């Protein structure tokens, strides 16, 4: 255990809140843009996937950050805690959808008919999906470090 690091609770709160802020803001901005688009053009399947993915991802990221605190303090197991931890796949799947399908796969239409707006939209989807995946991965690593004893929380 040579690589053991210790944090107190306020420091852990700051780290987790900093890591959850950006993905939740991305999901809120995406939700806002999708709602505006629904009002303008009507409901489509693509917009519903983006809307529900953004709402579920924001909820899941926030719940996962709270679950780390619940895991650190009481150390009890429950079905609710397992469901929250399992919901961690939602931001990963949604971030992958944004990055690979809405981002990279949409670039094929840029090569067929070049439009600057379409290129900007693809780059925004790639960056936002990658940031969502990266920050959520960092949050899960905090939980893994606590679980494996590499990070000790001082009460």
C-alpha positions as CSV (number, residue, x, y, z in Angstrom):
1,X,0.0,0.0,0.0
2,X,2.7,2.4,-0.9
3,X,0.4,4.5,-3.1
4,X,-2.2,5.2,-0.4
5,X,-3.7,8.7,-0.4
6,X,-5.9,10.2,2.2
7,X,-8.7,12.8,1.9
8,X,-11.0,14.3,4.3
9,X,-14.8,14.5,3.6
10,X,-14.9,18.2,2.5
11,X,-12.0,17.5,0.0
12,X,-13.8,14.4,-1.3
13,X,-17.0,16.5,-1.7
14,X,-15.2,19.1,-3.7
15,X,-13.6,16.5,-6.0
16,X,-16.8,14.7,-6.7
17,X,-18.8,17.9,-7.1
18,X,-16.2,19.2,-9.6
19,X,-16.3,16.0,-11.6
20,X,-20.1,15.8,-11.7
21,X,-20.7,19.4,-12.5
22,X,-19.4,19.3,-16.1
23,X,-21.3,16.2,-17.3
24,X,-24.5,17.4,-15.6
25,X,-24.1,20.8,-17.3
26,X,-23.6,19.1,-20.6
27,X,-26.8,17.1,-20.1
28,X,-28.7,20.2,-19.1
29,X,-27.6,22.2,-22.1
30,X,-28.4,19.2,-24.4
31,X,-31.8,18.9,-22.8
32,X,-32.5,22.6,-23.3
33,X,-31.4,22.4,-27.0
34,X,-33.6,19.3,-27.6
35,X,-36.6,20.9,-26.0
36,X,-36.2,23.9,-28.2
37,X,-35.9,21.7,-31.2
38,X,-39.0,19.7,-30.2
39,X,-41.0,22.9,-29.9
40,X,-39.7,24.1,-33.3
41,X,-40.0,20.9,-35.4
42,X,-42.1,18.4,-33.4
43,X,-41.3,15.2,-31.6
44,X,-39.0,12.7,-33.5
45,X,-37.4,9.4,-32.3
46,X,-34.0,10.9,-32.5
47,X,-34.9,13.9,-30.3
48,X,-36.6,11.6,-27.8
49,X,-33.5,9.5,-27.5
50,X,-31.4,12.6,-26.9
51,X,-33.9,14.0,-24.4
52,X,-34.3,10.8,-22.3
53,X,-30.6,10.0,-22.6
54,X,-29.6,13.4,-21.3
55,X,-32.2,13.3,-18.4
56,X,-31.3,9.8,-17.3
57,X,-27.5,10.5,-17.6
58,X,-27.7,13.6,-15.4
59,X,-29.8,11.8,-12.8
60,X,-27.5,8.8,-12.9
61,X,-24.3,10.9,-12.6
62,X,-25.7,12.8,-9.6
63,X,-27.0,9.6,-8.0
64,X,-23.6,7.9,-8.5
65,X,-21.8,10.8,-6.8
66,X,-24.2,10.5,-3.8
67,X,-23.8,6.7,-3.8
68,X,-20.0,7.2,-3.2
69,X,-20.8,9.2,-0.1
70,X,-23.3,6.6,1.1
71,X,-20.7,3.9,0.5
72,X,-18.0,5.8,2.4
73,X,-20.1,6.6,5.5
74,X,-22.3,3.7,6.5
75,X,-20.9,0.8,4.4
76,X,-24.3,-1.0,4.0
77,X,-25.5,-3.0,1.1
78,X,-29.0,-2.6,-0.4
79,X,-30.9,-3.2,-3.6
80,X,-31.2,0.6,-4.1
81,X,-27.5,1.1,-3.9
82,X,-26.9,-1.8,-6.4
83,X,-29.5,-0.2,-8.7
84,X,-27.7,3.2,-8.5
85,X,-24.3,1.6,-9.1
86,X,-25.7,-0.4,-12.1
87,X,-27.2,2.9,-13.5
88,X,-23.6,4.0,-14.1
89,X,-23.9,2.3,-17.5
90,X,-26.4,4.9,-18.6
91,X,-24.0,7.9,-18.9
92,X,-21.4,5.6,-20.5
93,X,-23.9,4.4,-23.1
94,X,-25.2,7.9,-23.8
95,X,-21.7,9.3,-24.0
96,X,-20.8,6.6,-26.5
97,X,-24.0,7.3,-28.5
98,X,-23.1,11.0,-28.6
99,X,-19.5,10.4,-29.5
100,X,-19.7,7.6,-32.1
101,X,-23.2,7.8,-33.6
102,X,-24.1,11.5,-33.4
103,X,-20.5,12.6,-33.8
104,X,-18.3,10.4,-35.9
105,X,-21.1,8.6,-37.9
106,X,-22.6,12.0,-38.8
107,X,-19.3,13.1,-40.3
108,X,-20.0,10.9,-43.3
109,X,-22.7,13.4,-44.4
110,X,-20.1,16.1,-44.2
111,X,-17.9,14.3,-46.8
112,X,-20.9,14.0,-49.1
113,X,-22.2,17.5,-48.8
114,X,-19.9,19.9,-46.9
115,X,-21.7,22.3,-44.5
116,X,-19.9,24.2,-41.8
117,X,-22.9,24.0,-39.4
118,X,-23.0,20.2,-39.7
119,X,-19.3,20.0,-39.1
120,X,-19.6,22.1,-36.0
121,X,-22.5,20.0,-34.7
122,X,-20.5,16.8,-35.2
123,X,-17.5,18.3,-33.3
124,X,-19.8,19.4,-30.5
125,X,-21.3,15.9,-30.1
126,X,-17.9,14.3,-30.2
127,X,-16.5,16.6,-27.5
128,X,-19.5,16.5,-25.3
129,X,-19.8,12.7,-25.4
130,X,-16.1,12.3,-24.7
131,X,-16.2,14.7,-21.8
132,X,-19.2,12.9,-20.4
133,X,-17.5,9.5,-20.6
134,X,-14.1,10.9,-19.2
135,X,-15.6,12.6,-16.2
136,X,-17.8,9.7,-15.3
137,X,-14.9,7.4,-15.6
138,X,-13.0,9.6,-13.1
139,X,-15.9,9.4,-10.7
140,X,-16.0,5.6,-10.9
141,X,-12.2,5.5,-10.3
142,X,-12.7,7.4,-7.0
143,X,-15.1,4.7,-5.9
144,X,-12.7,2.0,-7.0
145,X,-9.8,3.6,-5.2
146,X,-11.9,3.8,-2.0
147,X,-13.0,0.2,-2.4
148,X,-9.4,-1.1,-3.0
149,X,-7.9,0.9,-0.2
150,X,-5.8,3.3,-2.4
151,X,-7.8,6.2,-1.1
152,X,-8.6,6.6,2.6
153,X,-11.3,8.9,3.7
154,X,-10.7,10.7,7.0
155,X,-13.9,11.2,9.0
